[in-house]
Amino acid sequence: MALRKPEPSHRPNPLSGYLTTREAANHLGMSYWHFMHLVEAERIPGIRVVDRWLFSPADLEAYRRSTRSGEITELARRALSLPDITLTPRQQAICQAIADGQRPAEIARQQQQSRQAVHAQLTLIREKVHSFLTTAPKPPARAPRRRSTFTSSPPPQLGSAPLME
C-alpha cells in the first residue's frame, strides 16, 4: 500500500501581491470607472483572470510616473532634496504638499489661492530645478598629456627661420 504525501495546508499563490480593480483605482487615487476606462484603453497594463482584472503595483507606479501628476511629484521631491535650490516658503509648502500626495487643486483650496497661482509657482520651481541641474558644477577636465620629446632643443616657434637652408 503506497502512502501519499499529505496536501499542503497552504499553497503559494503566484498572484499574491497583485491588486484588484478597486484596490488599484484607490492606489492611484481615481474613481473605479475612470480607472477601468484607462484599462480598456490599454494605458494601464493588467492581467485578466477569468472575469476579474489584477494589477501589479510596479505597473501602477510606472503609470503614475508617466503621468503629469507623477512628473509634478518627482519635481517636488527633487526640489526638496536639493539643498542648493532656494525656495520661497510658499514654494516649500507646495512642494511638501505635493510630495505628501496632494493635488494642486487641493493645495490651492488650502492656501486660498487660485489653481493658476499654484501652477505658476510650480513653473517657477521647475525653472529653478532645471537651471540648477544644467549649471551644476561639472568635474574638471583633465589637462591634455604632453608628449615627452627626446631632443634637447625646444620646438620651433612660429615665424622663426626655417630649419633647413
C-alpha positions in Angstrom: 0.0 0.0 0.0 1.5 3.3 -1.1 1.3 6.3 1.1 0.5 9.7 -0.4 2.1 12.9 0.9 -0.4 15.0 2.7 -1.6 18.0 0.8 0.0 21.2 2.0 -2.4 23.3 4.0 -1.3 26.5 2.3 -0.4 26.6 -1.4 1.6 29.6 -2.5 -0.5 31.9 -4.7 1.5 33.2 -7.7 -0.8 36.2 -7.9 -0.4 37.4 -4.3 0.7 41.0 -4.2 -1.5 41.9 -7.2 -4.3 44.4 -6.6 -7.9 44.1 -7.6 -9.5 46.7 -9.7 -10.9 48.7 -6.8 -7.7 48.5 -4.9 -5.7 49.6 -7.9 -8.1 52.5 -8.5 -7.7 53.6 -4.9 -4.0 53.2 -5.1 -3.9 55.7 -7.9 -6.4 57.9 -6.3 -9.0 57.8 -9.1 -12.6 56.5 -9.4 -13.3 52.9 -10.4 -14.9 53.9 -13.7 -12.1 56.3 -14.8 -9.6 53.5 -13.9 -11.5 51.0 -16.0 -11.6 53.4 -18.9 -7.8 53.6 -18.8 -7.5 49.8 -18.6 -9.8 49.3 -21.5 -7.8 51.9 -23.5 -4.7 49.8 -22.6 -3.0 52.7 -20.9 -2.7 50.6 -17.7 -1.5 47.0 -18.0 -3.2 44.3 -16.2 -3.9 40.6 -16.1 -7.3 39.2 -16.9 -8.1 36.1 -14.8 -11.5 34.6 -15.8 -13.8 37.6 -15.1 -11.5 39.7 -13.0 -8.6 42.1 -13.5 -5.4 42.0 -11.4 -2.8 44.7 -11.4 0.9 44.7 -10.4 1.9 47.5 -8.0 5.0 48.1 -10.1 2.9 48.7 -13.3 0.7 51.1 -11.4 3.8 53.1 -10.2 5.2 53.1 -13.7 1.8 54.5 -14.9 1.8 57.1 -12.1 5.4 58.3 -13.0 4.4 58.6 -16.7 1.5 60.9 -16.0 1.7 64.7 -15.4 1.0 64.2 -11.7 3.9 61.8 -11.5 6.1 64.4 -13.1 5.0 67.0 -10.6 5.6 64.7 -7.7 9.1 63.9 -8.9 9.7 67.6 -9.4 8.6 68.4 -5.9 10.7 65.7 -4.3 13.8 66.7 -6.3 13.3 70.4 -5.4 13.1 69.5 -1.7 16.1 67.1 -1.9 18.5 69.6 -3.5 19.8 71.8 -0.7 21.3 74.4 -3.1 17.9 75.4 -4.5 16.4 78.3 -2.7 12.6 78.0 -2.5 10.3 80.6 -1.0 8.2 79.5 2.0 5.2 79.2 -0.3 7.1 77.1 -2.8 8.4 74.9 0.0 4.8 74.4 1.3 3.6 73.5 -2.2 6.4 71.0 -2.8 5.9 69.4 0.6 2.1 69.0 0.0 2.7 67.5 -3.5 5.3 65.1 -2.1 2.7 64.1 0.5 0.3 63.2 -2.3 -1.9 66.3 -2.5 -3.0 67.6 -5.9 -2.5 71.2 -7.0 -6.3 71.9 -6.8 -6.3 70.8 -3.1 -3.3 72.9 -2.3 -4.9 75.9 -3.9 -8.0 75.5 -1.7 -5.9 75.1 1.5 -3.8 78.1 0.7 -6.8 80.1 -0.5 -5.2 80.7 -3.9 -6.3 80.0 -7.4 -5.1 76.9 -9.2 -3.3 79.1 -11.7 -1.3 80.7 -8.9 -0.2 77.2 -7.7 0.7 76.2 -11.2 2.6 79.4 -11.7 4.7 78.6 -8.5 5.2 75.1 -9.9 6.6 76.6 -13.1 9.0 78.7 -11.1 10.1 75.6 -9.2 10.6 73.7 -12.4 12.8 76.5 -13.8 14.9 76.6 -10.6 15.4 72.8 -10.7 16.2 72.8 -14.4 18.7 75.7 -14.1 20.3 74.1 -11.2 20.7 70.8 -13.0 22.0 72.3 -16.2 24.5 74.6 -14.4 25.6 72.1 -11.8 29.4 72.1 -11.5 31.0 69.5 -13.8 34.1 67.6 -12.9 37.2 69.5 -14.0 38.5 68.3 -17.4 41.9 66.7 -17.3 44.8 68.6 -18.8 46.0 67.0 -22.1 49.0 64.9 -21.7 52.3 66.3 -23.0 54.4 64.1 -25.1 57.9 63.8 -24.0 60.5 64.5 -26.6 64.0 63.1 -26.6 65.6 66.1 -28.1 67.2 68.8 -26.0 66.3 71.6 -28.4 63.0 73.5 -27.9 60.3 73.1 -30.6 60.5 75.6 -33.4 58.5 78.8 -32.9 56.1 80.2 -35.4 57.6 82.8 -37.6 61.1 81.6 -36.9 63.6 80.9 -39.7 63.3 77.5 -41.4 65.4 74.7 -40.1 66.8 73.7 -43.5 68.7 76.1 -45.5 
